[in-house]
């Protein structure tokens, strides 16, 4: 029975973990697990809920059931929010996205963001999950002075 439900996240509980209400948990898991590479930490099958993790990133998915819906949920879901997920290497992910013929919201590119007297570099790509949640998947390139 414990195997069915899993275990707490490998690196402990993150201080902030978003829970996304999704229309079809199975479709979402095909994206989050099969394409992005997240693993299931634990789940509550009867509730259609799963807690996922990847390289320290944690996210919860729950199939819509009427609870916690504070207003209309029109597609794309998550309008006005973008989730940033940092990976050690985005190259394998790009190959998986391409093999799945998954559309990119913005193509892979190198960007540098200023914070104080340094710039932080990223290789980043933007994609949307099956419900339209916008994700920035990035690989850190280091810092340089401004």
N, C-alpha and C positions, 0 to 999 in steps of 0.2 A: 504494500500500500504506500509506503514512503517513496518508492521509486516513481509512482504515478504523480506525486505532488512535487518531487524534486528536493531542493535544499536552498538555504539562503545564498545570496550572490557570493561569488568566489572572493572578491576583495572587500567584503563587508557591505553595509548599506550606504549608498551615496546620500549626501545631505539633501539633494533635490532630485526627485525622480518623477518625470511626467507620466501621467497615465492617459493614453489616447483612447477615446471611444471610437471604435471602428465598425463599419457596416458588416463586414464578413471576416471573422477571425482567421479562417483558413486561407483566404486570399492574402490577408496581411502577413500571415506567417510564411507564406511562400516568398514574399518579398523580403521581410525582415530577417528570416533565418536562411532561406535558400540562396538569396541573392546577396544580401548585405553580410551574412555570416554570423549574425547574432546566435547565441545559444540560449536555450531555456534554462533558467535557474530553477524556477518552480512554476507550478500552474494549479489552477482550480478548475478542472474540466467542467464540472456542473455549472459553474458561473461563466464559462467561456472567457476565462481570464488567464493571461500568461505574463510572467516577469522575465524579461530578456536582458542579456548582458553581452558586451563585446569590448575587450581591452579596457575595462573599467567603466565604460558607458553603460547606463542602465535605463530601461524604459519598460513601462507596463502597457499592455494592450488588453482591452476588454470589449467584447462585442456589445453593441448597443442593446440596452434592455429597458430604457426609460428612466433609470436612476441617473442622477448627476447630470442630466441634460437641462441646463439652465436657460436654454433658448433654442430657436430653430437651428438644426444642424444641416445647413445647405452645403453642397459640394462647391468648391473643394473645402474640406474640413481644415481647421487650423488657420483660417485666414488671419493674417496679421502676425503670425509667429513663424520663426524658422528655428529648427533644432540643429545645433552644431555638434557634430560627432567627429572627434579627432582619432585618427588611426595611425599606426606606425608606418604603414605603406598603403597608398591608394591604388597602386598599380594592379594588384590582383583583383580588387573591387572593380576597376575599370574593365578588366577582361570579362568578369562575370556579368556586369551590366550589359556589355556589348553582346555576349553570348545569349543573354536573355532577351535581346532586342528591346531593352528598357529605355524609354525616352529620357533624355537629359533636359532639365529645365535650363541649365547653363552648362556649357562644356567645361572640361577640365582646363584649368588655367592656373598660372602662378600669380599670386597677389601679395602685396606687402602693406600691412596696416600699421599706422603710427600710434604709439602709446608712449607719451612723454618724449624722452630723447632717444628712443629706439624704434625700429620697425621690426615687426614679426612677420616672417614669410610663411606662406601656405601654398601647397598645391591643393586646389579645391574644385569640387564639382557639386552642382546642385541638382537634386532629383526630387520627385514627389512620390510618395507611397501610394498604394491603390486608392486611398481615400482623399488624396490631394495634400497631405501634410508635407510641407517643404523641408527638406533636409540638406544641410551643407556638410559634405563629407570631406574632411581635410587631413592633410599630412603636413606636420610642422617642418619648416625649412631652417629654422633658427632665427637669430636676431642680428641686426646690423645697426650701427649708429645712424642717426639722421643727418 
